[in-house]
Amino acid sequence: MGVFKIEGGVSLKGEITPQGAKNEALQILCAVLLTPEKVTINNIPDIIDINKLITLLGNLGVKIQKNGPGSFTFQADEVNVGYLETEAFKKEGGSLRGSIMIVGPLLARFGKGYIPKPGGDKIGRRRLDTHFEGFINLGAKFRYNKEDHFYGVEATDGLIGADMLLDEASVTGTANIVMAAVLAKGTTTIYNAACEPYLQQLCKMMNAMGAKVSGIGSNLLTIEGVESLGGCAHRILPDMIEIGSWIGLAAMTRSEITIKDVSWENLGLIPSVFRKLGITLEKKGDDIYIPAHTDGYRVKTDIDGSILTISDAPWPGFTPDLLSIVLVVATQCKGDVLIHQKMFESRLFFVDKLIDMGAKIILCDPHRAVVIGHDFKSQLKATTMSSPDIRAGISLLIAALSAKGTSTIQNIEQIDRGYERIDERLRAIGAKIVRA
């Protein structure tokens, strides 16, 4: 198991370019199963979770050609559906949460899709009901083996379009259902659909393949089923979670950093939430420039003077994946912040490690934490800690880079699951971090 050794308290400077979006890539890669023709995808991040999914596609019989860094061509013209019922697949599919999204395309094109209970971050309950209820609405039959936690859906006579109201605006659930509906007979409407930029990207890609998806960007999607889809070329957006991570890093280390090519129009509330924390962000073309906050940053209270509350919500609300970053940034602000993590009940449990470093945090319950800012008058202290999940891991890394002394972060495979060559890229802007 690798570890990071970090000498904190060092000011950074330079430019950093965000990787391709992990959450979009997981959806887009699964969509290559919808067609026997070639699909070329660019700006794929080189991270553990994505590489696992590419390996899984290869084991399913998808032909994979690497064109260059971040660029692959896929052709699913000889898919081995029988692999889904092997013990090797049960082990492989269970190690990656994103594997759930192969079910929709396989069901649509081959009439059946199976998946073991997916893995991923241990951040609380992550239900799959929305996915399978959507497939059932389209006419699929559902079965579940409790002994080995194996899910299956079958539609031997094909899927039929339907009207449905999702019980939650699940991003992966919406993606899975849309991928199944594009090859169904008739028209499907999905109300309370997720509308994140990554889901919009998936719909635009499928339309380029010949699908008929309308309402993109809204919470009401209409899909007219088609008989088949063709190939296309697609470029993945920059990762908004990584962009938010670099904003937090700049603030905590009081560094002057430019984040390149961020796709401002797809950032939603991210810039405004960090500005509420008092962080200065300047738009320069499609870049974000963050000056060194040598005098710190002051939280903006609500209009009536009450404590600032930052909470997550479905898009266009603030993404839950950045609340861990915001919490860390708040430890050195001027003022107090209430962090309300609504979606996952275990995501805030990493704050005990920040408290060990000297942060003033009151964990009210599994969903809420009050952060009392230090205003850099009391620097965080270096310590040894372990990364519990991707987002908590990067948050602890940011804390370590701002702390006085040398910190050790264990279980860094969690960070590598979501961040490409992070130690190399940080060293390029002056960070003192080594992988041991």
C-alpha positions as CSV (number, residue, x, y, z in Angstrom):
1,M,0.0,0.0,0.0
2,G,1.5,3.4,-1.0
3,V,1.7,6.5,1.1
4,F,2.2,10.2,0.5
5,K,4.8,12.1,2.5
6,I,4.0,15.8,2.5
7,E,6.0,18.7,3.8
8,G,3.3,21.3,4.4
9,G,3.2,25.1,4.8
10,V,4.8,25.7,1.4
11,S,3.3,28.3,-0.9
12,L,2.7,27.1,-4.5
13,K,2.6,28.9,-7.8
14,G,1.9,28.1,-11.4
15,E,-0.7,26.6,-13.8
16,I,-2.5,23.3,-13.5
17,T,-4.9,21.8,-16.0
18,P,-7.8,19.6,-14.8
19,Q,-8.1,16.1,-16.0
20,G,-11.1,14.7,-17.9
21,A,-14.2,14.3,-15.8
22,K,-14.3,10.9,-13.9
23,N,-18.0,10.9,-13.5
24,E,-18.7,11.7,-17.2
25,A,-16.1,9.1,-18.4
26,L,-17.8,6.3,-16.4
27,Q,-21.1,7.0,-18.3
28,I,-19.6,7.6,-21.7
29,L,-17.5,4.4,-21.6
30,C,-20.6,2.3,-20.8
31,A,-22.4,3.9,-23.8
32,V,-19.9,2.4,-26.3
33,L,-21.8,-0.9,-25.7
34,L,-24.9,0.6,-27.5
35,T,-23.4,0.2,-31.0
36,P,-21.3,-2.3,-33.0
37,E,-19.6,0.7,-34.7
38,K,-16.4,2.5,-33.6
39,V,-16.6,5.2,-30.9
40,T,-13.6,7.4,-30.2
41,I,-13.4,9.1,-26.8
42,N,-10.9,11.8,-26.0
43,N,-9.7,13.4,-22.7
44,I,-10.2,10.1,-20.7
45,P,-8.6,10.5,-17.3
46,D,-5.8,7.9,-16.5
47,I,-7.1,6.9,-13.0
48,I,-7.8,3.6,-11.3
49,D,-11.6,3.6,-11.6
50,I,-11.6,4.4,-15.3
51,N,-8.9,1.9,-16.1
52,K,-10.8,-0.8,-14.3
53,L,-13.9,0.0,-16.4
54,I,-11.9,-0.1,-19.6
55,T,-10.4,-3.5,-18.5
56,L,-14.0,-4.7,-17.8
57,L,-15.1,-3.6,-21.3
58,G,-12.2,-5.5,-22.8
59,N,-13.1,-8.7,-20.9
60,L,-16.6,-8.3,-22.3
61,G,-15.1,-8.5,-25.8
62,V,-15.0,-4.8,-26.7
63,K,-12.1,-4.1,-29.0
64,I,-10.0,-1.3,-27.5
65,Q,-7.4,0.8,-29.3
66,K,-5.3,3.4,-27.6
67,N,-4.7,6.4,-29.9
68,G,-2.6,8.5,-27.5
69,P,-2.7,10.0,-24.0
70,G,-6.4,10.0,-22.9
71,S,-7.7,8.9,-26.4
72,F,-9.2,5.5,-27.1
73,T,-11.3,3.9,-29.8
74,F,-13.8,1.3,-28.8
75,Q,-15.8,-1.2,-30.9
76,A,-18.4,-3.4,-29.3
77,D,-19.2,-5.6,-32.4
78,E,-18.4,-8.9,-30.7
79,V,-19.6,-8.6,-27.1
80,N,-19.5,-11.8,-25.0
81,V,-22.6,-11.5,-23.0
82,G,-21.9,-14.9,-21.4
83,Y,-19.0,-13.3,-19.5
84,L,-21.6,-11.6,-17.3
85,E,-22.4,-14.9,-15.6
86,T,-18.8,-15.9,-14.8
87,E,-17.2,-15.8,-11.4
88,A,-14.5,-13.5,-12.8
89,F,-17.1,-10.9,-13.7
90,K,-18.7,-11.1,-10.3
91,K,-15.4,-10.2,-8.7
92,E,-14.4,-7.6,-11.3
93,G,-17.8,-5.8,-11.5
94,G,-18.1,-5.8,-7.7
95,S,-14.9,-3.7,-7.3
96,L,-16.2,-0.6,-9.2
97,R,-19.4,1.3,-8.6
98,G,-19.5,2.7,-12.1
99,S,-20.0,-0.9,-13.5
100,I,-23.7,-0.6,-12.7
101,M,-24.0,1.6,-15.9
102,I,-23.2,-1.3,-18.2
103,V,-26.6,-2.8,-17.4
104,G,-28.7,-0.3,-19.3
105,P,-26.8,-0.5,-22.7
106,L,-26.6,-4.3,-22.4
107,L,-30.3,-4.7,-21.6
108,A,-31.2,-2.4,-24.5
109,R,-29.0,-4.1,-27.1
110,F,-28.8,-7.7,-26.0
111,G,-32.0,-8.2,-23.9
112,K,-30.2,-8.9,-20.6
113,G,-27.8,-7.3,-18.2
114,Y,-26.3,-8.6,-14.9
115,I,-24.2,-6.9,-12.2
116,P,-22.9,-7.8,-8.8
117,K,-23.4,-5.4,-6.0
118,P,-21.1,-2.5,-7.0
119,G,-18.2,-1.3,-4.8
120,G,-16.9,2.2,-4.6
121,D,-16.6,4.7,-1.7
122,K,-17.9,3.7,1.7
123,I,-19.8,6.9,2.3
124,G,-23.2,5.6,3.3
125,R,-26.1,3.9,1.6
126,R,-26.1,4.2,-2.2
127,R,-29.3,2.6,-3.4
128,L,-29.8,1.0,-6.8
129,D,-33.7,1.0,-6.7
130,T,-34.0,3.9,-9.2
131,H,-32.0,2.0,-11.8
132,F,-34.0,-1.2,-11.7
133,E,-37.4,0.4,-11.2
134,G,-36.6,2.3,-14.5
135,F,-35.8,-0.9,-16.3
136,I,-38.9,-2.6,-15.0
137,N,-41.0,0.4,-16.2
138,L,-39.5,-0.3,-19.7
139,G,-40.7,-3.9,-19.5
140,A,-37.7,-5.8,-18.1
141,K,-38.0,-8.6,-15.6
142,F,-35.9,-8.2,-12.5
143,R,-34.3,-10.8,-10.3
144,Y,-31.9,-10.7,-7.4
145,N,-29.8,-13.4,-5.8
146,K,-29.4,-12.5,-2.1
147,E,-26.7,-15.1,-1.5
148,D,-24.1,-13.5,-3.8
149,H,-25.7,-10.1,-4.2
150,F,-26.2,-10.5,-7.9
151,Y,-28.7,-8.4,-9.8
152,G,-30.2,-9.3,-13.2
153,V,-32.7,-7.8,-15.7
154,E,-34.0,-9.4,-18.8
155,A,-36.2,-8.3,-21.7
156,T,-36.3,-11.2,-24.3
157,D,-39.0,-9.4,-26.3
158,G,-37.3,-6.0,-26.2
159,L,-38.0,-2.9,-24.2
160,I,-41.1,-0.7,-24.6
161,G,-41.1,3.1,-24.0
162,A,-42.9,4.3,-20.9
163,D,-43.6,7.4,-18.8
164,M,-41.9,7.5,-15.5
165,L,-41.3,9.7,-12.5
166,L,-38.0,8.9,-10.8
167,D,-38.1,8.6,-7.0
168,E,-34.8,10.5,-6.9
169,A,-32.7,12.6,-9.4
170,S,-30.0,9.9,-9.5
171,V,-27.2,10.8,-12.0
172,T,-26.2,7.2,-12.6
173,G,-29.8,6.0,-12.5
174,T,-30.9,8.5,-15.1
175,A,-27.9,7.7,-17.3
176,N,-28.7,4.0,-17.1
177,I,-32.3,4.4,-17.9
178,V,-31.7,6.8,-20.8
179,M,-29.1,4.3,-22.3
180,A,-31.8,1.6,-22.1
181,A,-34.6,3.8,-23.5
182,V,-32.7,5.0,-26.6
183,L,-33.2,1.5,-28.2
184,A,-36.7,0.8,-26.8
185,K,-39.8,0.7,-29.0
186,G,-41.8,3.9,-28.7
187,T,-41.3,7.0,-26.6
188,T,-40.0,7.3,-23.0
189,T,-40.4,10.3,-20.8
190,I,-38.3,10.6,-17.6
191,Y,-39.4,13.2,-15.1
192,N,-37.2,14.2,-12.1
193,A,-34.3,13.2,-14.3
194,A,-30.8,14.3,-13.3
195,C,-29.5,17.2,-15.4
196,E,-25.8,17.4,-14.5
197,P,-23.4,18.5,-17.3
198,Y,-22.0,15.0,-17.4
199,L,-25.5,13.6,-18.1
200,Q,-26.0,16.3,-20.7
201,Q,-22.8,15.2,-22.3
202,L,-24.0,11.6,-22.4
203,C,-27.3,12.6,-24.1
204,K,-25.4,14.8,-26.7
205,M,-23.1,11.9,-27.5
206,M,-26.0,9.4,-28.0
207,N,-27.7,12.0,-30.2
208,A,-24.5,12.2,-32.3
209,M,-24.8,8.3,-32.6
210,G,-28.4,8.7,-33.9
211,A,-30.5,8.7,-30.7
212,K,-33.4,11.0,-30.3
213,V,-33.1,12.5,-26.8
214,S,-34.7,15.9,-26.1
215,G,-35.1,18.1,-23.0
216,I,-31.3,17.9,-22.4
217,G,-30.3,20.1,-19.5
218,S,-33.8,19.9,-17.9
219,N,-35.4,17.5,-15.5
220,L,-37.8,16.2,-18.1
221,L,-36.2,14.0,-20.8
222,T,-38.0,12.6,-23.8
223,I,-36.5,9.7,-25.7
224,E,-37.9,8.4,-29.0
225,G,-36.5,4.9,-29.4
226,V,-34.5,4.1,-32.5
227,E,-33.6,0.7,-34.0
228,S,-29.8,1.1,-33.8
229,L,-27.0,3.6,-33.1
230,G,-23.8,4.3,-35.0
231,G,-20.3,5.4,-34.1
232,C,-19.1,8.9,-33.1
233,A,-16.3,10.9,-31.6
234,H,-16.7,12.5,-28.2
235,R,-14.5,14.7,-25.9
236,I,-15.0,14.6,-22.1
237,L,-15.4,17.8,-20.1
238,P,-12.8,18.9,-17.6
239,D,-13.5,17.5,-14.1
240,M,-15.4,20.1,-12.1
241,I,-14.6,18.2,-8.8
242,E,-10.9,18.5,-9.5
243,I,-11.3,22.2,-10.4
244,G,-13.0,22.8,-7.0
245,S,-10.1,20.8,-5.4
246,W,-7.5,23.1,-6.9
247,I,-9.5,26.2,-5.8
248,G,-9.5,24.9,-2.2
249,L,-5.8,24.0,-2.5
250,A,-4.9,27.6,-3.6
251,A,-6.9,29.1,-0.7
252,M,-5.5,26.8,2.0
253,T,-1.9,27.2,0.9
254,R,-2.3,30.9,0.1
255,S,-0.9,30.3,-3.3
256,E,-1.2,32.0,-6.7
257,I,-2.6,29.4,-9.1
258,T,-4.2,29.5,-12.5
259,I,-6.5,26.6,-13.4
260,K,-6.5,26.2,-17.2
261,D,-9.4,25.4,-19.5
262,V,-12.1,24.9,-16.9
263,S,-15.3,25.1,-19.1
264,W,-16.8,28.0,-17.1
265,E,-20.3,27.4,-18.5
266,N,-20.4,23.9,-16.9
267,L,-19.2,24.9,-13.4
268,G,-22.7,25.9,-12.1
269,L,-22.6,27.2,-8.5
270,I,-19.0,26.1,-7.8
271,P,-17.4,29.6,-8.3
272,S,-20.1,31.4,-6.3
273,V,-19.9,29.0,-3.3
274,F,-16.1,29.5,-3.0
275,R,-16.6,33.2,-3.3
276,K,-19.0,33.0,-0.3
277,L,-16.1,31.7,1.6
278,G,-14.2,34.9,0.7
279,I,-12.0,33.4,-2.0
280,T,-11.1,35.6,-4.9
281,L,-11.6,33.9,-8.3
282,E,-11.0,35.8,-11.5
283,K,-12.3,34.6,-14.9
284,K,-9.5,35.0,-17.5
285,G,-10.8,33.6,-20.8
286,D,-11.7,30.0,-19.9
287,D,-9.2,29.9,-17.0
288,I,-9.6,30.6,-13.3
289,Y,-7.0,32.8,-11.7
290,I,-6.7,32.7,-7.9
291,P,-4.3,35.2,-6.3
292,A,-2.4,34.4,-3.2
293,H,-4.7,35.1,-0.2
294,T,-1.9,36.5,2.0
295,D,-4.5,38.3,4.2
296,G,-6.8,35.2,4.4
297,Y,-10.4,35.1,3.3
298,R,-13.6,36.2,5.1
299,V,-16.8,34.3,5.0
300,K,-19.9,36.1,3.8
301,T,-22.8,35.7,6.2
302,D,-26.4,35.6,5.1
303,I,-28.3,38.8,4.6
304,D,-29.7,38.7,8.1
305,G,-26.3,38.0,9.6
306,S,-26.8,34.4,10.4
307,I,-24.1,31.7,9.9
308,L,-23.3,30.8,6.4
309,T,-24.7,27.3,5.5
310,I,-23.3,25.4,2.5
311,S,-25.3,22.3,1.5
312,D,-25.5,19.9,-1.4
313,A,-28.4,19.4,-3.8
314,P,-29.1,17.9,-7.2
315,W,-27.8,19.9,-10.1
316,P,-28.0,22.9,-10.6
317,G,-27.4,22.8,-6.8
318,F,-23.9,22.4,-5.3
319,T,-22.4,19.0,-5.9
320,P,-21.9,16.8,-2.8
321,D,-18.5,15.7,-4.1
322,L,-17.1,19.2,-3.2
323,L,-18.5,19.5,0.4
324,S,-15.4,17.8,1.9
325,I,-13.2,20.3,0.1
326,V,-15.3,23.2,1.3
327,L,-15.2,21.9,4.9
328,V,-11.4,21.9,4.8
329,V,-11.2,25.3,3.3
330,A,-13.5,26.6,6.0
331,T,-11.1,25.6,8.7
332,Q,-8.9,28.7,7.9
333,C,-11.5,31.2,7.0
334,K,-12.5,34.3,9.0
335,G,-15.8,33.3,10.4
336,D,-17.9,30.2,10.9
337,V,-19.6,27.9,8.4
338,L,-22.3,25.2,8.8
339,I,-21.7,22.3,6.3
340,H,-24.8,20.3,5.6
341,Q,-24.2,17.0,3.7
342,K,-27.7,15.8,2.9
343,M,-27.0,12.9,0.5
344,F,-24.6,10.5,2.3
345,E,-24.6,9.8,6.0
346,S,-21.0,8.7,6.3
347,R,-19.2,11.3,4.3
348,L,-18.4,13.7,7.2
349,F,-16.8,11.1,9.4
350,F,-13.3,12.1,8.2
351,V,-13.4,15.3,10.3
352,D,-11.9,13.5,13.3
353,K,-8.6,13.6,11.4
354,L,-8.9,17.3,10.8
355,I,-9.7,17.8,14.5
356,D,-6.5,15.9,15.3
357,M,-4.6,18.4,13.1
358,G,-6.0,21.2,15.3
359,A,-9.1,22.2,13.3
360,K,-12.1,23.6,15.3
361,I,-15.1,21.5,14.0
362,I,-18.2,20.4,15.8
363,L,-19.8,17.3,14.2
364,C,-23.4,17.8,15.0
365,D,-24.7,14.6,13.5
366,P,-23.8,12.4,10.5
367,H,-25.0,15.1,8.1
368,R,-23.9,18.4,9.7
369,A,-20.7,20.0,10.9
370,V,-20.0,23.5,12.2
371,V,-16.5,24.8,11.3
372,I,-15.0,27.6,13.3
373,G,-12.4,29.3,11.1
374,H,-8.8,29.9,12.4
375,D,-8.1,32.8,10.0
376,F,-4.5,31.3,9.7
377,K,-3.8,32.4,13.3
378,S,-3.4,28.8,14.3
379,Q,-1.9,26.6,11.6
380,L,-3.0,23.0,11.2
381,K,-0.4,20.5,12.6
382,A,1.1,17.6,10.5
383,T,0.0,14.1,11.4
384,T,-0.4,10.6,10.0
385,M,-3.7,9.7,8.6
386,S,-5.5,7.3,6.2
387,S,-7.7,8.2,3.2
388,P,-11.2,6.8,3.7
389,D,-12.6,7.6,0.2
390,I,-11.7,9.7,-2.9
391,R,-13.1,13.1,-1.8
392,A,-12.1,12.9,1.9
393,G,-8.6,11.7,0.7
394,I,-8.0,14.8,-1.5
395,S,-9.4,17.0,1.4
396,L,-6.9,15.5,3.8
397,L,-4.1,16.0,1.2
398,I,-5.0,19.7,0.9
399,A,-5.0,20.0,4.7
400,A,-1.6,18.3,4.9
401,L,-0.2,20.7,2.2
402,S,-1.2,23.6,4.4
403,A,-0.1,22.1,7.7
404,K,3.1,22.8,9.5
405,G,5.5,19.9,9.4
406,T,5.6,16.5,7.6
407,S,2.4,14.5,7.2
408,T,1.9,11.0,6.0
409,I,-1.3,9.9,4.2
410,Q,-1.9,6.1,3.9
411,N,-4.3,4.2,1.7
412,I,-3.6,6.6,-1.2
413,E,-5.1,4.2,-3.7
414,Q,-8.4,5.9,-2.7
415,I,-7.0,9.2,-4.0
416,D,-5.6,7.6,-7.1
417,R,-9.0,6.3,-8.0
418,G,-10.1,9.8,-8.8
419,Y,-7.0,12.0,-9.4
420,E,-4.5,11.4,-12.2
421,R,-0.8,11.5,-11.3
422,I,-1.7,13.9,-8.5
423,D,1.8,13.9,-6.9
424,E,3.6,14.7,-10.1
425,R,1.2,17.5,-11.0
426,L,1.4,19.1,-7.5
427,R,5.2,18.9,-7.6
428,A,5.1,20.9,-10.9
429,I,3.6,23.9,-9.0
430,G,6.0,23.6,-6.0
431,A,4.4,21.1,-3.6
432,K,6.8,19.0,-1.5
433,I,5.1,15.6,-1.9
434,V,6.6,12.2,-2.5
435,R,5.0,8.8,-3.1
436,A,6.6,6.1,-1.0
